[in-house]
């Protein structure tokens, strides 16, 4: 009887991990277009409007979802943790990637973002009490070195880092924080409610900044830019997180670190989307960053 019970537990854990990785991969697929579409949008729209306006639209969708589902209000401690999620993924990442992509290509940005899994693991350890195995750290360090080597080899980095590079690095740090905290919180609230409450919590700030940006630089753009903005609002800032945070929550210990692994596949789709939508990827991107080992 005891052996049968143990087998059931193992099967359940394995199924949760498999479904977590699958949902995480689905989230990555949704996020893979974020950088190229951000690049398209900021060519005609103010980057502050793009960053905060998408959060306003997603916040309204989140409000409707929470009302329709009758979601209970988070506890006081959960509100504090939701503020961390909001800082990382609602405000930080959209803002700093929008600022970076006004001058930098989305292909370049996609390569820099590949350090995000390692950053997520760092914050998972610090905030969620998780302990990734040494092999994960070795793989993450190898990935970081590979990214730096690619940047140097492609001529993207010549001497000092540019302001766009610094913006991207800040975006990675804040996003890693938001991913790790959100993944841990999703075990209590669920993936959909985690991002929805974070968006709703941010709404007073995002509305204020969006109105200010629209007043300073009235939004005028063609259909392509508005379509890109619409994708960022509905998918990158809303629906993609349903799958992503659900995946982090289901990938049993170590959750955030393990489920962050699929995000290493994002360069496989990122540079290809960049070449189609905004700017050509570096000549090494299709071969190197899309190799099976990096995915």
N, C-alpha and C positions, 0 to 999 in steps of 0.2 A: 504493500500500500504506500509506504514511504517512497519507494523507488518510482512508483507511478506518479506520485505527487511531484517529485523532483523533476521528472520528465516533462510534466505539464508546465511547470514554472519555466524550464529551459525553453520549451517550445514557444511560450508566451513572450519571453524576453526576445527570442530570435525574431518572432513575427513583428514585435514592436520596433526592433532595430531596422528590419527590412522596410517596414512601412514608413519609418522615420526618414530613412535614406531616400526612399522613393518620393516622399513629399518634399524633402529638402531639394532633391533634383528638380522637381516641378517648380519650386520657388526660384531656383537658379535660372531655369529656362525663362521665367517671367522677367527676372532682373537683368538678363543678359542684354536686353535692348535698352536698358536705362541710360547708359552712357552715350550711345549713338543718338538716341532721341533727345537727350539733354543737349548734346552738341547742336542738333538741328534747331531746337527751340531757342537757345541763347544767341544764335546768330541774328535773330530778329526781335527777340523779347528780352527785357531786362533780366539779368540772372537772379536778382532778388525776387522779382515777380514770379519767375519760373520755379524757384525753390520753395517759396512760401505759398504761392498760388495753388500749386499742386496739392499741398497739405490742406488748404482750405477746402478744395473740392473733395478730397478724400475724407476730410473731417465731416463734411455734410453727408457723405455716403455712410460713414461710420455711425453717425447719429441715427440715421434711418435704420441701419442694421440693428443697433442696440435697442431701439424702440420696438421694432418688429419682433425681435426674439425675446423681449422682456428680460434682458440681462440684468442680474443683480449688481448693485454698486460695489466697487472694490472696497476693501477695508482701508484703514488709514495707512497701514504699512505698505499695502499694495499700491496706494496712490504715490507714495514716495518712490517706490521702485518703478512705477510707470513714468515718473518724471525723468528717470535715467534713460528709459527706452525712448521717450520723446526727444530728449537732448541728442541722442545718438542717431536715430533713424528718421525722425520726423523733421528735425531742424538741421543737425550737423552735417550728415552725409549729403542731403540734397543741396544745401547752401554751398558747401565747399567744392563739390563737384561742378556745380553750375558756374561758380567763379573761375575754377580751373579751366573749364572747357570753353570759356570765351576766347582763350588764346591758345589752348593746347588741343591736339587731336584726340578723338575718342579712342583711337587705337592705342595711343600712348597711355591714356588713362586706364584702359582695360588691363594693360600689363602691370601698371603700378598697383591696381586693385587686387592683383593675385596674392599679395601679402595679407589679405584680409583673413583667411582661415587661421593663420598663426596668431593674428591679433585677437581674433575671437577666442581662441584657446587660452591666451594669456588672461583675458578678462574672465573667462569661465573658471579658471583656477582661482583668481583673486576674489570674485564676487559670488560664484555659485558653489565653491568648494569642490570643484571637479579636479581630477588628476589624470591627465592624458598620459599614455605610455611613452617611454623614452623614444620609441620609434617615430611617434608623431612629431615630437620636437625635432628629431633629426631630419625628417622629411620636410617640415616647415622651414627649417634653417636652410636646407638645400634649395627649396623653392625660392626663398628670399635671395640667396646668392645667384640663382639662375636669373631672377628678374633683374638684379643689378647688372649682371653680365650682359643680358640682352639690351638693356638701356645704353650701356657703354658701347657695345658692339654696333648698335644701330646708329650711333651718333646722336641719340636723343639727349644724352647728358655730356656736356663739354665743360668741364670745370665745375663751377658752382651750380647748385640747384636753382631753378627758376621759381618765381612766385607760384606758378601753376603746379609745379612739383610739390611745393610745400602745402598748398591747398589740398592736393590729393592725399598727401600723407596724413594731414589732420582729419580729412574725411574718413580715411581707413581706421584711424584710432577711435574716432567717435562711433563709427559704424560697428566696429568690433565690440565696443562697450554696449551698444544698443542690442546687438545680436545676442550676446551672452546673457545680459539681464533679461531680455525678452524671452529667450529660450527657457530660462529657469522659471520665469513668471507664467509662461504658457502652460506649465504643468499644473498650475492652480486655476488659471482663468480660461485656458484654451487658446489656441493660436489666433482665432478670429477676434475674440474679445480683447486680447492683449493689445493688438495693433489698433483696434477701434477705440479703446479707452485712452490709449496714448495720443491718438489723433484728436479726440475730443478734449483732452486735457490741454493740448497745444493750441486749440482753436482761437482763444482770445489773442494770443501773440501772433499767430499766422495771419489772422484777419487784419490786424493792425498793420503789420509789415506789408502785406499785399496791397492794402489800400494806399499806403504811403508810396510804395514802388509804382503803383499805377498812376498816382497823381504826379510823381516826379517824371516818369517816363511812360506816357499813355501807351498801352499795348496796341501795336499795329503790326500785323504779320499776315503772311499768306496761309493758304490751307494746310500746307505741309507742316509749318511750324505749329499751328493750332492742333493738328492731328497728333504731332509728337507730344505736345503738352497734354492732350487728352489721354494718351497712353500712360504718360508719367503719373497722371492723377489716378486713373482707374485701375491700372495694373501694378506699376512700380511702387506706388504709395499705398495701395489698398489690397487688391486681390492677391498679389504675389506674396504678401505677408501671411495670408491665411494658410497657404501651404507651407511657407518657410518656418513660421513659428510652431505650427503643428508638427512639422518634422523634427525640430529641435526638441520639442517636448516628448516625442515618442521614442527618440533614440536614447535608450536607457543607458545609464552611466558608462562612459562619460558622454553626456548628452550633447552639449553645445560643441565640444571639441570634435566629437565623432561626426555629427551632422554637418559641421562646417566643411567637411571633406568634399562634398559635392560642389561647393562653390569654387573649388580649384578648377572645375571644368568650365567656368564662365569664360575664360579667354578663348576656349575652343569655339564659342559662338560669338563672343564679343568682337574680336577683330574682323571676323567675316561680316558681321552686321555693320561694323564701322566702314568697311570698304564699300558696302552697298549703299549706306545711308549718308555718310558724312565725309570721310576722308580715307585714303588708302592706308591699310595696315603696314607696319614695317615688313620688309621683305622676308624676315625670319619667322613672322608670327604664324602663318598657316602650318609650317613644319614643326617648329620647336614647341610653341605653347599648346599645340593641339596633339601632341604625342600621347600615346596611351599612358605613359608613366605620369604625365602631369595631370591626367584626369583620374 
